[in-house]
C-alpha cells in the first residue's frame, strides 16, 4: 500500500505530459491553488461522469483561484480522444509508469465490486499556493464528487 498524503504535507512535485504532449509541473503552478485528481481510466462511465462534473464547475473553481489537473495511467492518444469527446477545459496528464500515482497515494489495493484489486484509487488532492496539501481525499465517488469538494472548500 502506498502511503497517503495528509494535510500539511508538501505535495510531491511532478512533470507529466498532457493530452497534447505539453509538459505540466506542479512547481510551475506555485502561487495558485491546484486540484489534482486521479481517475482509473479515460472514457469509462465513472471517469466520464467525474471529468464532466469538473468541466461543468470549472468557471466557479477558477473564479475561486483553483486550477484542475486530471491524472491517469492512460497513454496520450486515449487522453486526447477523451479530452476532445467530452470537450474538457483542463489538462489530462499521463502517468503510465505510476510514479505520480504512487507519490500521491493514489495507487494500491482497493475494493472493486467486492473484489480486492490493485489499481488507481480515485483520489483528489487539493494543493495550496505554497505547494502544501490542503485537503487529501481518497476513495471518492465519481458521482457528486465536485459538489462535495466545493462544499469542503467553502465554495457553495
Secondary structure, DSSP 8 states (H G I E B T S, - for coil): ------TTSB----EEEETTS-EEESGGGTTSEEEEEE-S-TTSHHHHHHHHHHHHTHHHHHHTTEEEEEEES--HHHHHHHHHHTT--SEEEE-TT-HHHHHTT-EEEEEETTEEEEEE--EEEEE-TTSBEEEEEES--STTHHHHHHHHTT--
